[in-house]
Amino acid sequence: NGKKYPTVVLSILADDVRQEAGSKISIMGAYTGNDITITPSQPVPAGQKIVVPLALLVVFEGGDGECESRLNIFDPLGNPVGNSALKFNASIAHTKNVIFKLPTFWVSESGQYRAVLSFGDKEPYELKFKVKIAQASPVNPAP
């Protein structure tokens, strides 16, 4: 097919990303090195999953018209642990900020995770990131 898909020029993982007035983007808790450290407030029993918020800002350039995109997150064993789907309009004349939010990103173990962004028949874009589950740190430690 003759569809022209956009190209990824930048991606940032964060706790949250919001579109603000005037085309500004607010990024909270950015993981600029693609390393995420999760410090639970209490010990997590073996095998139990931790739910954390995760957002991915993707800046695209190029493309032509409406694009349907799908983001899938996979754990170190290749199991799906989060997904999101969005439609956006791509334009040759402008870059496009697209924000994927995963309010239920399931973490079960430390290791390398993969975020795979696909649309149409274009080769998927893959972002690898590391997740480390640190020892629990009580919110209000005893004096």
Beta strands, then each sheet from edge to edge (+ up, - down):
strand 1: 7-19
strand 2: 25-31
strand 3: 35-38
strand 4: 50-74
strand 5: 80-107
strand 6: 111-118
strand 7: 125-133
sheet 1: 2+ 1- 4+ 5-
sheet 2: 2+ 1- 4+ 6- 7+ 3+
end
